[in-house]
Amino acid sequence: MTPLEALDRVVHCLDRAHVGGFKAKAFVRARDVVRNTPADEIAERAAKGTLTALDGIGDSTAKVITEALAGGTPSYLTKLEAETQLELSDAARPYREALRGDCHLHSTWSDGGATIDAMAETAIALGHEYMVLTDHSARLTIAHGLDRDRLLQQLDVIAGLNAELAPFRILTGMEVDINEDGSLDLEDDLLEGLDVVVASVHSKLRSPAPEMTLRMVRAVISPHVDILGHCTGRLIEKRPPSVFDAAAVFDACAEFGTAVEINSRPERLDPPYELLERAIAAGCWFSIDSDAHATGQLEWQPNGCERAAHCEVPIDRIVNTMSADDLLEWTRN
């Protein structure tokens, strides 16, 4: 394991554990320093004990680098690997084993912290056959959302990566904003050309229930929308769920073949159990997604699997248990 590989893995584990703040930033910064410094200089400084003289490397990160150069797994990384693993119950295991891909994740093209190829390499290591890249649409400026030109550029990049990574596939997609009138934040011709479209509400989440209901129903009945993302928009202990007529929204999802996302982010875990049970009763399709913004977060799908198991979601109604070809056939129909 090289120092860069060791630091990459530390950052991955911190992301998996949802650790942010100074610690995560310190390791990201050290990784950047190592990446941009000649390897022989890093080795020489490690031997002389002068790594911390480099701006961006502190005592903890220097220890990881030094131990990696010595040929072993750094002790801090060993500790992280053991402590940050996600547990999976016996009930949830069949759901996780059935998943063949992830339909909602982000890259550095919008607000993600890892490149497309890094996300793809991690997905491959997790045993996925495909992933759907769903960076944000342009309206979400805080997330550096993609406008028409940037999306077209991204599609070219994905085509090139698919040629390199086959048989693994990166399916094209977007997490498109649902506008206040229920329209979508992307032109129809581009939506038509994407493999999978996740539609989500990101603004005015405290709107009255009738307005929110109409907004969501108009979106999910669109022939371009395949998955309704994190339907309540809640952030646990930070933001309450939005209010809408669940029967109307989930009946529309069922009738028009739009899957309800089971979002696996620890701060979302959306929808809440009561709404998930209503969606099951309505006959909806589902997608268990990580909504990952970093490589370690791709390992969050067990969170969604636990929720699916708790509510006994039919596995044959989960779209990302399908092969890539079958998923694309499903979205087309």
WOVENJO-V548935 format. One record per residue. PHI is phi in degrees with one decimal (none if undefined). PSI is psi in whole degrees, 0 to 359 (999 if undefined). Layout:
[[PHI:PSI] [PHI:PSI]]
This chain:
[[none:122] [-77.6:163] [-56.0:320] [-65.6:317] [-63.1:321] [-64.7:315] [-66.9:322] [-56.7:315] [-70.5:324] [-61.0:313] [-61.2:319] [-58.0:313] [-66.6:322] [-64.3:320] [-64.6:319] [-60.4:323] [-85.6:1] [60.8:38] [-90.5:123] [-117.4:209] [73.2:203] [-61.8:318] [-60.1:310] [-63.1:317] [-63.1:325] [-63.9:318] [-73.7:326] [-63.6:316] [-63.3:315] [-61.8:321] [-60.7:318] [-64.5:321] [-64.0:314] [-64.1:320] [-62.0:327] [-102.7:10] [-117.0:136] [-53.5:139] [-60.6:324] [-68.4:329] [-69.3:319] [-61.0:315] [-64.8:319] [-65.5:317] [-65.8:322] [-62.1:318] [-65.3:324] [-90.0:352] [74.8:28] [-113.7:19] [-58.6:323] [-70.2:352] [-72.3:343] [-79.1:129] [-63.1:120] [110.8:353] [-116.4:122] [-108.7:189] [-61.1:315] [-66.8:315] [-71.2:327] [-63.8:322] [-64.6:319] [-61.9:315] [-62.4:314] [-64.0:316] [-67.9:327] [-66.2:319] [-66.5:334] [-76.3:352] [102.3:359] [-110.9:175] [-80.4:125] [-54.3:140] [-61.1:323] [-66.3:322] [-66.1:318] [-58.0:318] [-64.2:315] [-63.0:317] [-57.5:321] [-75.0:324] [-89.1:343] [-107.3:5] [-64.6:139] [-85.2:131] [-79.2:152] [-136.7:121] [-74.1:163] [-60.1:324] [-67.7:325] [-84.5:341] [-57.3:316] [-60.2:329] [-67.8:312] [-63.8:320] [-68.5:336] [-81.4:339] [-69.9:133] [-114.2:354] [-167.0:184] [-134.7:126] [-101.5:8] [-152.3:107] [-159.4:162] [-127.3:161] [-131.5:183] [-66.0:351] [-66.5:334] [-121.6:251] [-109.3:17] [-80.5:165] [-106.4:5] [-136.2:153] [-70.8:166] [-60.7:315] [-68.2:326] [-66.1:320] [-64.5:320] [-66.2:316] [-61.7:322] [-68.2:318] [-59.9:320] [-62.6:316] [-63.0:331] [-81.1:354] [94.9:9] [-73.1:149] [-92.1:339] [-159.9:165] [-142.0:152] [-107.2:118] [-82.1:118] [-128.3:65] [-66.4:162] [-71.4:156] [-83.2:170] [-62.2:329] [-59.7:327] [-82.3:76] [-65.0:329] [-62.9:336] [-101.0:11] [56.1:48] [-61.8:158] [-87.7:129] [-88.1:185] [-56.5:311] [-65.2:317] [-68.4:325] [-63.7:317] [-62.3:323] [-64.4:318] [-63.5:322] [-60.8:323] [-65.8:319] [-63.3:317] [-62.2:319] [-60.0:319] [-67.0:318] [-66.1:322] [-63.0:326] [-66.0:329] [-83.7:326] [-97.6:355] [-50.5:140] [-85.5:353] [-60.0:146] [-128.1:135] [-98.1:112] [-84.7:144] [-81.5:144] [-168.1:185] [-160.9:145] [-92.4:99] [-93.1:137] [-69.9:140] [-89.3:114] [-68.0:169] [-63.0:334] [-91.9:5] [90.7:355] [-75.7:173] [-111.6:146] [-85.2:51] [-167.9:146] [-66.9:148] [-58.5:322] [-65.8:326] [-75.1:318] [-58.2:319] [-62.8:328] [-86.4:351] [-82.6:150] [-71.3:314] [-141.0:131] [-117.9:122] [-100.1:128] [-112.5:131] [-138.7:151] [-93.1:128] [-125.0:0] [-136.1:154] [47.4:51] [-70.9:347] [-96.9:18] [-59.9:152] [-57.8:151] [-54.5:315] [-59.9:320] [-68.0:316] [-65.6:321] [-61.8:311] [-62.6:319] [-59.2:313] [-72.2:319] [-63.0:316] [-59.0:324] [-72.9:313] [-71.7:341] [-85.7:355] [-63.5:137] [-66.6:348] [-90.1:343] [-92.4:128] [-105.9:328] [-138.6:134] [-90.4:113] [-81.2:146] [17.3:78] [-62.0:329] [-93.7:345] [69.9:12] [-70.9:153] [-124.3:112] [-56.3:128] [67.3:6] [-126.1:320] [-142.6:127] [-71.1:160] [-68.0:148] [-68.4:161] [-112.0:130] [-155.9:167] [-78.8:99] [-61.5:322] [-61.5:316] [-65.4:316] [-68.9:314] [-74.2:328] [-63.2:321] [-66.6:319] [-59.3:315] [-65.2:317] [-68.8:323] [-103.1:9] [68.5:36] [-101.4:123] [-74.0:147] [-94.4:124] [-74.4:137] [-100.4:98] [-82.1:128] [-96.4:0] [-61.8:132] [-58.5:330] [-87.0:355] [-109.5:297] [41.1:58] [-112.3:134] [-83.3:160] [-59.3:160] [-53.7:316] [-59.4:317] [-72.4:325] [-61.7:318] [-65.1:324] [-66.6:322] [-66.8:323] [-62.8:313] [-61.9:329] [-75.9:347] [86.4:27] [-73.7:160] [-84.6:163] [-138.6:160] [-140.2:122] [-92.2:108] [-122.7:150] [-81.1:331] [52.9:41] [-72.4:140] [-117.4:10] [-161.8:163] [-61.4:317] [-62.5:332] [-73.9:345] [-62.6:342] [-86.0:8] [-83.2:351] [-53.7:329] [-54.6:330] [-59.3:315] [-69.0:325] [-64.4:322] [-61.6:319] [-70.4:321] [-62.9:319] [-65.8:319] [-58.4:320] [-97.1:1] [57.5:50] [-63.7:130] [-61.7:124] [-61.2:327] [-75.4:2] [-105.7:10] [-101.7:115] [-68.5:331] [-89.1:19] [-89.5:352] [-79.7:158] [-67.1:166] [-59.4:317] [-63.9:317] [-68.0:324] [-62.5:316] [-65.4:324] [-64.5:320] [-63.4:316] [-66.1:326] [-68.3:331] [-95.8:999]]
